[in-house]
Amino acid sequence: MSGTTVPIVLTAAGMTPATPAALQQQLIANVVATNPGYTSNLPGTLIEDISSTCVGALLQIDSALVDTVNSLTPYGINEFLLTQLGNVYGLQQGVATNTSVYVVFTGSVGYVVPIGFLVSDGTYQYSVQDGGIIQSGGATTTLYCLATVAGTFAVPANTVTQLATSVPVPYTLAVTNPNPGTPGTGTAETYPAYRARLLEAGLGAALGMPDYVKRQIKAVPGVQANLVSVAQQTFIGWRIIVGGGDPYAVAYAIYTAILDISTLVGSAVSSSRNITVTLNNPPNNYAILFVNPVVQSLQIQVTWNTIATNYVSNVAVAALAQPALIAYATSLTVGAPLNLFELQATFQLAVASVVPTALLTRMVFTVTINSTEVNPESGTGIIQGDLEGYYTAATTTAVISQG
């Protein structure tokens, strides 16, 4: 149907499929244009049979066209076109990232810590990404390190204390990580997560500066989307929390998006969480301040029971509930509280195949954060942890028991 003029009609519901009559009319018109005198409306002839068969094929082609056109939205676009739309926004699908940690070196003043210098926690090694120097105060600025192996694992504070790269005599050097590291993602970003991030990117500029800042930061390779927060501090400024990603790339994203970098404020909990990166844009230098979030250990204990007359295995319930509860906790945005009612709904939905909700008689939740039991805020179902903290699969457990 080269040269077809069958229109693409778009309504509020999407592209309207062409009718068989319209497709047949266009097909015959195209054939007549190159074969004067062509007649296809004589019943029972081979010509009429061929044209009818062709209309059936054209209906399938038109259906594929309708599906393709109607998929051109972040909500339903196919994976190939989703990637192409991401390229338009400058957002690539996230790849698996290694675990990262910020460290501080102390030792001989003037000693240069080169890029690639290796440190260790006794199990894993971490490579310095940006390099630094022992300043006159006897310490480096906070330096960003990446694990040399893939995987998702916790890096508790003050555990990266070993030097894996030798230091020549007579220089001295020591290292530590004042705050916990950020566990790697382990796997590439899923298409649903990429779709949601792309939709947010498209809305960012239209919705205002905070959303645009998030869009710019989340575009940085290695940044974990749920570890980004841009929160207004009344009469103070903006506190930006970012987990993952090279600090210079993160700082540049903030520099390009925020209206006034002088309004950036640091951690409300500990200055050791603050990351300050100096960007050089001659003849001026700009200090960009953001906060490195902290990972929290979390244990969710559930005591459940049922009036079901048939035996229900606690092992089966635990196998269904544990991954669902952990997935809920680790999907929360940094600083977001746990919601007791969401925990209940998650548990009910997860175990419905073995214990229908109508047969559940007890669900008692006990939440422990960083080894301390935390109760819901009075009159609510909100359980608040560190406002600059988050949970990972490596630090979250769910204990299920019947009773």
C-alpha positions as a printed NumPy array, in Angstrom:
array([[  0.   ,   0.   ,   0.   ],
       [  2.781,   2.388,  -0.856],
       [  1.449,   5.908,  -1.102],
       [ -1.666,   5.116,   0.962],
       [ -3.734,   8.008,   2.21 ],
       [ -5.651,   6.031,   4.836],
       [ -5.549,   8.53 ,   7.723],
       [ -4.332,   7.916,  11.233],
       [ -7.275,   9.075,  13.31 ],
       [ -6.357,   9.793,  16.958],
       [ -9.058,  10.201,  19.588],
       [ -8.926,  10.512,  23.37 ],
       [ -8.863,   6.696,  23.446],
       [ -5.953,   6.48 ,  21.005],
       [ -5.704,   5.565,  17.327],
       [ -8.933,   4.411,  15.677],
       [ -8.593,   1.195,  13.621],
       [ -9.355,   1.485,   9.919],
       [-12.511,  -0.254,   8.672],
       [-12.31 ,  -3.161,   6.187],
       [-14.26 ,  -1.072,   3.643],
       [-11.779,   1.827,   3.866],
       [ -8.799,  -0.499,   3.477],
       [-10.37 ,  -2.273,   0.488],
       [-11.221,   1.024,  -1.154],
       [ -7.658,   2.288,  -0.772],
       [ -6.211,  -1.025,  -1.978],
       [ -8.286,  -1.023,  -5.148],
       [ -7.52 ,   2.674,  -5.782],
       [ -3.803,   1.981,  -5.589],
       [ -4.051,  -0.994,  -7.964],
       [ -6.223,   0.92 , -10.456],
       [ -3.688,   3.738, -10.48 ],
       [ -1.137,   1.414, -12.113],
       [ -3.565,  -0.978, -13.873],
       [ -6.335,   0.977, -15.678],
       [ -9.546,  -1.021, -16.126],
       [ -8.895,  -3.265, -13.14 ],
       [-12.146,  -4.736, -11.798],
       [-12.344,  -6.568,  -8.518],
       [-16.055,  -6.549,  -7.645],
       [-17.101,  -9.531,  -9.758],
       [-18.207, -12.224,  -7.29 ],
       [-16.642, -15.644,  -7.396],
       [-13.574, -14.588,  -9.353],
       [ -9.949, -15.166,  -8.453],
       [ -9.322, -11.419,  -8.525],
       [-12.062, -10.774,  -5.958],
       [-10.739, -13.61 ,  -3.817],
       [ -7.218, -12.16 ,  -3.855],
       [ -8.401,  -8.647,  -2.987],
       [-10.464,  -9.971,  -0.061],
       [ -7.474, -11.933,   1.213],
       [ -5.319,  -8.823,   0.923],
       [ -7.837,  -6.813,   2.953],
       [ -7.58 ,  -9.44 ,   5.714],
       [ -3.779,  -9.052,   5.724],
       [ -4.1  ,  -5.261,   5.754],
       [ -6.408,  -5.479,   8.777],
       [ -3.652,  -7.324,  10.653],
       [ -1.087,  -4.728,   9.583],
       [ -3.404,  -1.903,  10.651],
       [ -3.967,  -3.612,  14.004],
       [ -0.199,  -3.726,  14.562],
       [  0.016,  -0.034,  13.632],
       [ -2.767,   0.822,  16.106],
       [ -1.017,  -1.111,  18.876],
       [  2.286,   0.639,  18.146],
       [  0.823,   4.147,  18.025],
       [ -1.266,   3.59 ,  21.146],
       [  1.796,   2.329,  23.027],
       [  3.642,   5.617,  22.597],
       [  3.245,   6.619,  26.221],
       [  5.46 ,   6.009,  29.258],
       [  2.527,   4.072,  30.718],
       [  2.345,   1.392,  28.019],
       [  5.211,   1.815,  25.573],
       [  7.021,  -1.378,  24.587],
       [ 10.516,  -1.968,  25.915],
       [ 12.361,  -1.033,  22.703],
       [ 10.515,   2.273,  22.256],
       [ 10.789,   2.925,  25.992],
       [ 14.558,   2.856,  25.604],
       [ 14.364,   5.205,  22.611],
       [ 12.147,   7.631,  24.539],
       [ 14.655,   7.456,  27.388],
       [ 17.396,   8.493,  24.98 ],
       [ 15.345,  11.584,  24.106],
       [ 15.229,  12.519,  27.81 ],
       [ 18.863,  11.568,  28.311],
       [ 17.918,   8.761,  30.714],
       [ 19.405,   5.328,  30.22 ],
       [ 18.127,   2.226,  31.959],
       [ 20.057,   1.665,  35.179],
       [ 22.634,  -1.123,  35.247],
       [ 23.73 ,  -3.192,  38.206],
       [ 25.954,  -1.139,  40.518],
       [ 28.63 ,  -2.177,  42.976],
       [ 28.464,  -1.415,  46.668],
       [ 29.962,   1.992,  47.538],
       [ 31.321,   3.648,  50.662],
       [ 32.745,   7.022,  51.642],
       [ 36.038,   6.897,  53.55 ],
       [ 38.416,   9.354,  55.226],
       [ 42.194,   8.885,  55.279],
       [ 44.427,  10.266,  58.008],
       [ 48.209,  10.324,  58.143],
       [ 51.242,  12.193,  56.817],
       [ 50.334,  15.692,  55.674],
       [ 50.721,  16.089,  51.92 ],
       [ 50.488,  12.389,  51.128],
       [ 48.529,  11.812,  47.894],
       [ 45.934,   9.044,  47.883],
       [ 45.752,   8.126,  44.185],
       [ 42.763,   6.969,  42.171],
       [ 42.598,   3.188,  42.444],
       [ 44.047,   3.004,  45.964],
       [ 42.541,  -0.087,  47.601],
       [ 41.096,  -0.335,  51.095],
       [ 39.313,  -3.251,  52.74 ],
       [ 36.918,  -4.259,  55.501],
       [ 38.585,  -7.647,  55.806],
       [ 36.138,  -9.297,  53.397],
       [ 35.754,  -6.971,  50.429],
       [ 38.08 ,  -4.457,  48.816],
       [ 37.076,  -0.958,  47.716],
       [ 38.803,   1.238,  45.138],
       [ 39.167,   5.006,  45.579],
       [ 37.46 ,   6.669,  42.616],
       [ 38.533,  10.321,  42.794],
       [ 41.752,  10.463,  44.787],
       [ 42.699,  12.998,  47.422],
       [ 45.446,  14.383,  49.637],
       [ 46.12 ,  14.516,  53.381],
       [ 45.477,  18.167,  54.145],
       [ 47.103,  20.325,  56.821],
       [ 44.573,  19.119,  59.367],
       [ 45.88 ,  15.566,  58.983],
       [ 42.972,  14.1  ,  57.015],
       [ 41.57 ,  13.946,  53.493],
       [ 38.152,  15.101,  52.502],
       [ 35.564,  12.349,  52.223],
       [ 36.563,  10.066,  49.324],
       [ 34.209,   7.892,  47.294],
       [ 35.061,   4.189,  46.915],
       [ 33.499,   1.35 ,  44.92 ],
       [ 33.669,  -2.349,  45.74 ],
       [ 35.915,  -4.278,  43.357],
       [ 33.36 ,  -7.116,  43.089],
       [ 29.667,  -7.099,  42.293],
       [ 27.077,  -7.961,  44.906],
       [ 24.723,  -6.532,  47.482],
       [ 26.162,  -6.476,  50.986],
       [ 26.177,  -4.192,  54.005],
       [ 29.178,  -2.06 ,  54.984],
       [ 28.738,  -1.019,  58.632],
       [ 30.339,   2.208,  59.84 ],
       [ 34.   ,   2.073,  60.901],
       [ 34.653,  -1.32 ,  59.297],
       [ 36.707,  -0.225,  56.278],
       [ 39.932,   0.165,  58.237],
       [ 42.508,  -1.845,  56.301],
       [ 44.914,  -0.623,  53.599],
       [ 45.145,  -3.083,  50.707],
       [ 47.602,  -0.875,  48.808],
       [ 51.025,  -0.534,  50.415],
       [ 52.3  ,   2.793,  51.736],
       [ 56.055,   3.472,  51.454],
       [ 58.216,   4.275,  54.475],
       [ 58.33 ,   6.768,  56.23 ],
       [ 54.753,   7.801,  55.43 ],
       [ 51.832,   6.786,  57.627],
       [ 48.27 ,   6.314,  56.533],
       [ 45.049,   5.084,  58.139],
       [ 41.482,   4.857,  56.862],
       [ 37.927,   4.498,  58.155],
       [ 34.373,   4.973,  56.985],
       [ 32.478,   7.253,  59.415],
       [ 29.131,   6.098,  58.028],
       [ 27.752,   2.848,  56.569],
       [ 28.241,   2.2  ,  52.877],
       [ 25.519,   1.949,  50.241],
       [ 24.84 ,  -1.656,  49.137],
       [ 24.904,  -2.179,  45.376],
       [ 21.739,  -2.842,  43.401],
       [ 22.91 ,  -6.313,  42.395],
       [ 20.682,  -6.361,  39.298],
       [ 19.878,  -4.007,  36.46 ],
       [ 16.938,  -1.615,  36.772],
       [ 13.664,  -3.316,  35.879],
       [ 11.578,  -1.999,  33.004],
       [  8.671,  -0.997,  35.312],
       [ 11.093,   1.003,  37.49 ],
       [ 12.664,   2.575,  34.384],
       [  9.189,   3.413,  33.083],
       [  8.294,   5.183,  36.336],
       [ 11.576,   7.127,  36.345],
       [ 11.038,   8.172,  32.729],
       [  7.537,   9.408,  33.491],
       [  8.893,  11.428,  36.414],
       [ 11.551,  12.905,  34.134],
       [  8.928,  14.03 ,  31.653],
       [  6.958,  15.767,  34.368],
       [  9.937,  17.279,  36.193],
       [ 10.312,  20.585,  34.381],
       [  6.56 ,  21.119,  34.326],
       [  6.089,  20.492,  38.04 ],
       [  8.841,  22.681,  39.419],
       [ 12.388,  22.77 ,  40.734],
       [ 12.289,  19.916,  43.308],
       [ 11.082,  17.411,  40.715],
       [ 13.56 ,  18.711,  38.164],
       [ 16.422,  18.321,  40.661],
       [ 15.337,  14.728,  41.305],
       [ 15.206,  14.079,  37.571],
       [ 18.739,  15.352,  37.076],
       [ 20.13 ,  13.378,  40.017],
       [ 18.392,  10.132,  39.101],
       [ 19.933,  10.356,  35.63 ],
       [ 23.417,   9.939,  37.176],
       [ 24.692,   6.368,  36.709],
       [ 24.782,   4.458,  39.977],
       [ 22.282,   6.634,  41.828],
       [ 19.492,   4.535,  43.354],
       [ 16.14 ,   6.152,  42.64 ],
       [ 14.598,   5.484,  46.058],
       [ 17.628,   7.041,  47.754],
       [ 16.984,  10.536,  46.388],
       [ 15.201,  13.157,  48.474],
       [ 14.84 ,  16.898,  47.9  ],
       [ 13.229,  18.361,  51.007],
       [ 12.551,  22.   ,  51.803],
       [ 13.753,  23.144,  55.224],
       [ 11.62 ,  26.022,  56.483],
       [ 13.57 ,  29.302,  56.692],
       [ 16.811,  27.399,  55.981],
       [ 16.959,  26.02 ,  52.464],
       [ 17.014,  22.641,  50.744],
       [ 18.372,  19.34 ,  52.05 ],
       [ 19.268,  16.971,  49.237],
       [ 19.925,  13.317,  50.07 ],
       [ 21.552,  11.078,  47.468],
       [ 22.604,   7.448,  47.693],
       [ 25.001,   6.044,  45.094],
       [ 26.661,   7.615,  42.075],
       [ 29.975,   9.393,  41.677],
       [ 29.911,  12.45 ,  43.982],
       [ 31.201,  14.787,  41.268],
       [ 28.497,  13.635,  38.853],
       [ 25.878,  14.046,  41.59 ],
       [ 27.19 ,  17.511,  42.475],
       [ 27.095,  18.565,  38.824],
       [ 23.493,  17.363,  38.519],
       [ 22.545,  19.479,  41.531],
       [ 24.517,  22.442,  40.145],
       [ 22.613,  22.308,  36.841],
       [ 19.179,  22.005,  38.438],
       [ 18.879,  23.945,  41.686],
       [ 18.114,  27.643,  41.52 ],
       [ 20.412,  28.816,  44.331],
       [ 23.224,  26.564,  45.605],
       [ 23.678,  28.823,  48.642],
       [ 20.411,  27.404,  50.001],
       [ 21.793,  23.859,  50.27 ],
       [ 21.964,  22.561,  53.849],
       [ 23.597,  19.502,  55.367],
       [ 22.484,  16.634,  57.556],
       [ 20.149,  17.311,  60.456],
       [ 21.646,  14.344,  62.333],
       [ 25.432,  14.29 ,  61.859],
       [ 27.873,  16.406,  59.883],
       [ 29.785,  13.221,  59.074],
       [ 27.035,  12.425,  56.573],
       [ 27.669,  15.625,  54.638],
       [ 29.375,  15.415,  51.264],
       [ 30.856,  18.633,  49.897],
       [ 32.172,  18.683,  46.345],
       [ 33.904,  21.678,  44.795],
       [ 33.135,  22.261,  41.123],
       [ 35.537,  24.392,  39.117],
       [ 33.96 ,  26.661,  36.534],
       [ 36.704,  29.274,  35.905],
       [ 37.085,  31.837,  37.187],
       [ 34.825,  30.629,  40.015],
       [ 34.562,  27.599,  42.284],
       [ 31.273,  26.308,  43.641],
       [ 30.819,  24.15 ,  46.758],
       [ 27.941,  21.705,  46.362],
       [ 26.606,  20.153,  49.562],
       [ 24.457,  17.023,  49.804],
       [ 23.815,  14.259,  52.328],
       [ 24.867,  10.62 ,  52.118],
       [ 21.959,   8.499,  53.473],
       [ 22.553,   5.823,  56.089],
       [ 21.379,   2.238,  55.838],
       [ 19.369,   0.969,  58.8  ],
       [ 18.995,  -2.58 ,  60.052],
       [ 15.369,  -3.618,  60.239],
       [ 13.606,  -6.632,  61.697],
       [  9.881,  -7.185,  61.223],
       [  8.351,  -9.783,  63.514],
       [  4.837, -11.04 ,  62.788],
       [  2.78 , -13.267,  65.05 ],
       [ -0.273, -14.585,  63.221],
       [ -3.103, -17.046,  63.74 ],
       [ -6.139, -18.394,  61.94 ],
       [ -9.532, -20.033,  62.463],
       [ -8.951, -22.289,  59.457],
       [ -9.959, -25.882,  60.264],
       [ -7.319, -27.277,  57.93 ],
       [ -3.693, -27.317,  59.044],
       [ -1.724, -24.31 ,  57.788],
       [  2.072, -24.597,  57.826],
       [  3.926, -21.642,  59.335],
       [  6.787, -22.539,  56.989],
       [  4.501, -21.978,  53.999],
       [  3.207, -18.695,  55.417],
       [  6.744, -17.49 ,  56.137],
       [  7.932, -18.429,  52.642],
       [  5.234, -16.198,  51.16 ],
       [  5.285, -13.339,  53.669],
       [  9.019, -12.8  ,  54.226],
       [  9.983, -11.704,  50.677],
       [  6.857,  -9.536,  50.388],
       [  7.52 ,  -7.675,  53.641],
       [ 11.202,  -7.193,  52.795],
       [ 10.298,  -5.94 ,  49.3  ],
       [  7.908,  -3.386,  50.811],
       [ 10.489,  -2.069,  53.285],
       [ 13.308,  -1.832,  50.735],
       [ 11.118,  -0.008,  48.202],
       [ 10.557,   2.938,  50.551],
       [ 12.125,   6.27 ,  49.662],
       [ 14.931,   7.42 ,  51.957],
       [ 13.452,   8.905,  55.129],
       [  9.979,   7.5  ,  54.493],
       [  8.339,   5.804,  57.489],
       [  7.024,   2.274,  57.652],
       [  3.249,   2.122,  57.656],
       [  1.74 ,  -0.523,  59.943],
       [ -1.388,  -0.728,  57.794],
       [  0.713,  -1.29 ,  54.665],
       [  2.572,  -4.055,  56.508],
       [ -0.743,  -5.669,  57.374],
       [ -2.06 ,  -5.382,  53.822],
       [  1.205,  -6.734,  52.41 ],
       [  1.072,  -9.73 ,  54.749],
       [ -2.589, -10.44 ,  53.972],
       [ -2.07 , -10.285,  50.219],
       [  1.092, -12.395,  50.328],
       [ -0.448, -15.295,  52.291],
       [ -3.958, -15.2  ,  50.778],
       [ -3.328, -18.375,  48.774],
       [ -2.818, -20.429,  51.957],
       [ -4.672, -18.325,  54.56 ],
       [ -7.567, -16.277,  53.158],
       [ -7.875, -12.888,  54.848],
       [-11.305, -13.805,  56.238],
       [ -9.699, -16.64 ,  58.203],
       [ -6.909, -14.545,  59.775],
       [ -7.572, -13.866,  63.446],
       [ -4.305, -12.292,  64.538],
       [ -1.547, -10.127,  63.084],
       [  0.787,  -8.613,  65.666],
       [  3.771,  -6.674,  64.273],
       [  6.923,  -5.821,  66.187],
       [  9.378,  -3.537,  64.376],
       [ 12.998,  -3.216,  65.447],
       [ 15.232,  -0.566,  63.846],
       [ 18.954,  -0.62 ,  64.586],
       [ 18.327,  -3.1  ,  67.432],
       [ 15.745,  -0.821,  69.097],
       [ 12.041,  -1.646,  69.128],
       [ 10.074,   1.242,  67.616],
       [  6.353,   1.721,  68.193],
       [  3.932,   3.576,  65.908],
       [  3.502,   7.274,  66.577],
       [  0.585,   7.93 ,  68.92 ],
       [ -2.758,   7.679,  67.174],
       [ -1.223,   6.565,  63.855],
       [  0.216,   3.541,  62.104],
       [  3.436,   5.38 ,  61.248],
       [  6.75 ,   3.88 ,  62.389],
       [  9.54 ,   6.386,  61.783],
       [ 13.202,   5.495,  61.503],
       [ 16.12 ,   7.805,  60.725],
       [ 14.877,  10.676,  58.545],
       [ 18.026,  10.245,  56.442],
       [ 17.98 ,   6.448,  56.485],
       [ 16.718,   3.586,  54.333],
       [ 16.497,  -0.2  ,  54.345],
       [ 18.065,  -2.813,  52.08 ],
       [ 17.529,  -6.528,  51.563],
       [ 20.951,  -7.089,  53.123],
       [ 19.883,  -5.383,  56.376],
       [ 16.217,  -6.39 ,  56.582],
       [ 14.75 ,  -9.577,  58.01 ],
       [ 11.19 , -10.786,  58.575],
       [ 10.444, -13.331,  61.301],
       [  7.092, -15.087,  61.009],
       [  5.578, -17.198,  63.77 ],
       [  2.145, -18.614,  64.514],
       [  0.713, -18.041,  67.938]])
